[in-house]
Amino acid sequence: MKYLIITFFILMASLTMQAQNYELTYIASFDKEVMLDRLDKTEKELKEKSTTRRFFKEAQPIEFKIIANSKAAYSYRESQMESDHIKININNALYNENNKYYLNFTENEYVFKKRHSSKVYRVSFQPHEYEILSDKAKVINGFNCRLALVKDENIKVWFTMDYPLNIGPKKYIGLPGLVVKVLENTMINYELKSIKETKTQIKTFDPTQEVITEKEYKEMMDKMSQGLFEK
């Protein structure tokens, strides 16, 4: 009887841990110094240069959230106020309120939803492939982190194993830990601002909705871009 009681409590504790949801808040921003430096070295003759410089100088980091547990996750940006749309914040290009990510780790199904012009696309994708550098470690925002590189791309990803989550911003999933910081091409930053337990439920993807592959999505975007330049 004693062993049955102990086993019961161990099982309940395990189920509770697996079911625990977390709310993660990430911030996203272009690196102002890097962008301004690149602007100084290129496009020197453009009249719009001063306006572009002002956009980067005045840009403020934007926030988006992820509700996640060990089995699933939902990523979104909270709706902005009308006054926010009036202000020009170039960092809005990194993640707007129409972008959603639905992640099902149990079934290895990952979908992002994005609006382009007036049409909404739902696109399936796979996690990045990484090379973990075991000898690279440091503390970031109080988290003990290790460094991983995205294969064939100039992207650094710092992750921690302090939490039972294999999640990160946008497509940065699949590492053996929680992503704390991403640096894309030395100019775009994604960074974990806070994490807390939550009772908020994870929104799941409606399987009746049409989904296209990432390859199909890229081909559509390429055709649209070509059409704009040809006009």
C-alpha positions in Angstrom: 0.0 0.0 0.0 2.8 2.4 0.9 4.5 1.8 -2.4 1.2 2.4 -4.3 0.7 5.8 -2.6 4.3 6.8 -3.4 3.9 5.7 -7.0 0.6 7.6 -7.3 2.2 10.9 -6.1 5.1 10.5 -8.4 2.8 9.9 -11.3 0.6 13.0 -10.4 3.7 15.2 -10.1 4.9 14.0 -13.5 1.6 14.7 -15.1 1.5 18.2 -13.5 4.9 19.1 -14.8 4.0 18.0 -18.3 0.8 19.9 -18.3 2.4 23.1 -16.9 1.9 26.0 -19.3 4.4 28.9 -19.6 4.0 32.4 -21.0 7.2 33.6 -22.7 7.7 37.2 -23.7 10.3 37.9 -26.4 11.5 41.2 -27.8 12.6 41.7 -31.4 14.6 44.5 -32.9 17.1 45.5 -35.5 20.5 46.3 -34.1 20.6 50.1 -34.5 24.3 50.5 -34.5 24.9 47.8 -37.1 22.1 49.1 -39.4 23.3 52.7 -39.2 26.8 51.6 -39.9 25.7 49.6 -43.0 23.7 52.6 -44.1 26.7 54.8 -43.9 28.7 52.4 -46.1 26.0 52.0 -48.8 23.4 54.0 -50.6 25.3 57.3 -50.0 23.6 59.0 -52.9 20.0 58.2 -51.9 17.9 61.1 -50.9 15.9 58.8 -48.5 19.0 58.1 -46.5 18.2 60.6 -43.8 14.7 59.3 -43.4 15.9 55.7 -43.1 18.4 56.8 -40.5 15.6 58.4 -38.5 13.5 55.3 -38.7 16.3 53.2 -37.2 17.2 55.7 -34.6 13.6 56.0 -33.4 12.7 52.3 -33.6 11.6 50.6 -30.4 11.8 46.9 -29.6 8.5 45.1 -30.2 7.1 42.3 -28.0 5.5 39.0 -28.9 4.4 36.0 -26.7 4.5 32.3 -26.7 2.2 30.1 -24.7 4.0 26.7 -24.4 4.4 23.4 -22.6 6.4 20.3 -23.4 3.8 19.1 -26.0 2.6 22.2 -27.9 3.0 26.0 -28.3 1.3 29.0 -29.7 3.1 32.2 -30.7 1.4 35.5 -31.4 1.7 39.3 -31.0 -1.0 41.0 -29.1 -3.3 43.4 -31.0 -1.9 46.9 -31.3 -3.8 50.0 -30.6 -4.8 52.3 -33.4 -2.3 54.9 -32.3 0.5 52.3 -32.7 -0.3 51.9 -36.4 0.1 55.7 -36.9 3.7 55.6 -35.5 6.3 54.2 -37.9 8.4 51.5 -36.0 10.6 49.6 -38.4 10.8 46.7 -36.0 7.2 45.9 -36.7 8.5 44.2 -39.9 10.0 41.5 -37.7 6.8 40.3 -36.2 3.3 41.8 -36.7 0.0 40.9 -35.1 -1.1 38.8 -38.2 1.7 36.3 -37.6 0.8 33.2 -35.7 2.8 30.0 -35.0 1.1 26.7 -34.1 3.5 24.0 -32.8 2.6 20.4 -32.1 5.7 18.6 -30.7 3.8 15.3 -30.2 3.0 15.0 -33.9 5.9 17.0 -35.2 3.5 19.4 -36.9 4.5 23.0 -37.2 2.5 25.7 -39.0 2.8 29.5 -39.3 0.0 31.8 -40.4 0.9 35.0 -42.2 -1.1 37.6 -44.1 0.4 39.0 -47.3 -1.6 41.8 -48.9 -5.2 40.6 -48.5 -4.6 36.9 -48.4 -3.8 34.7 -45.5 -1.3 31.8 -45.9 -0.9 28.8 -43.6 2.4 27.2 -44.1 4.0 24.0 -42.7 7.7 24.1 -41.9 10.4 22.1 -40.2 12.8 23.3 -37.5 16.3 24.6 -38.4 19.3 22.2 -38.3 21.8 23.2 -35.7 25.4 22.7 -34.7 25.8 22.9 -30.9 29.1 24.3 -29.7 29.6 22.5 -26.4 32.6 24.7 -25.4 30.7 27.9 -25.8 28.7 28.9 -22.7 27.7 32.1 -21.0 25.0 33.7 -18.8 22.4 35.8 -20.6 19.7 37.6 -18.5 20.4 35.2 -15.6 20.1 32.0 -17.8 22.9 29.5 -18.2 23.2 29.3 -22.0 25.0 27.3 -24.6 25.6 28.4 -28.2 24.2 26.7 -31.3 24.8 27.7 -34.9 22.1 27.3 -37.6 23.7 25.2 -40.3 24.5 27.0 -43.6 23.3 30.4 -42.2 24.9 33.3 -40.3 22.7 32.8 -37.2 23.7 32.3 -33.6 21.2 30.8 -31.1 21.8 30.8 -27.3 19.6 28.3 -25.4 19.2 27.2 -21.8 18.2 23.9 -20.2 17.0 25.6 -17.1 13.3 25.0 -18.2 11.7 21.8 -19.6 10.9 23.5 -22.9 12.3 23.0 -26.4 10.9 26.2 -27.8 12.0 29.6 -29.1 10.9 32.5 -31.3 9.4 31.9 -34.7 11.1 28.8 -36.3 13.9 28.5 -33.7 12.7 25.3 -32.2 14.2 21.8 -31.9 17.1 22.5 -29.6 17.5 20.6 -26.3 16.4 23.7 -24.4 14.7 27.0 -24.3 16.0 29.7 -26.7 17.1 32.8 -24.8 18.7 34.8 -27.7 18.9 34.8 -31.5 21.2 36.9 -33.6 20.5 36.8 -37.3 23.2 38.0 -39.7 24.6 40.3 -37.0 21.7 42.7 -37.3 18.4 41.2 -36.0 17.9 40.3 -32.3 15.3 38.1 -30.7 15.7 37.9 -26.9 13.7 36.3 -24.1 12.4 39.1 -21.8 10.5 37.1 -19.3 9.0 33.6 -18.5 6.3 32.8 -16.0 3.8 30.0 -15.3 0.3 30.6 -16.7 -3.2 29.1 -16.9 -3.7 30.4 -20.4 -4.6 27.6 -22.8 -2.6 27.0 -26.0 -4.5 27.7 -29.2 -4.3 24.9 -31.6 -4.4 24.9 -35.4 -7.6 24.0 -37.2 -6.8 20.9 -39.2 -9.6 21.7 -41.7 -7.8 24.8 -43.0 -5.7 24.5 -46.1 -1.9 24.3 -45.5 0.8 24.7 -48.1 4.5 23.8 -47.9 7.2 26.3 -47.2 8.6 25.7 -50.7 5.2 26.5 -52.3 4.9 29.6 -50.1 8.4 30.9 -51.2 7.6 30.2 -54.9 4.4 32.3 -54.5 6.3 35.2 -52.9 8.9 35.1 -55.6 6.3 35.3 -58.3 4.6 38.2 -56.6 7.9 40.0 -56.2 8.8 39.5 -59.9 5.3 40.8 -60.9 5.9 44.0 -58.9 9.2 44.7 -60.5 7.9 43.9 -64.0 5.2 46.6 -63.7 
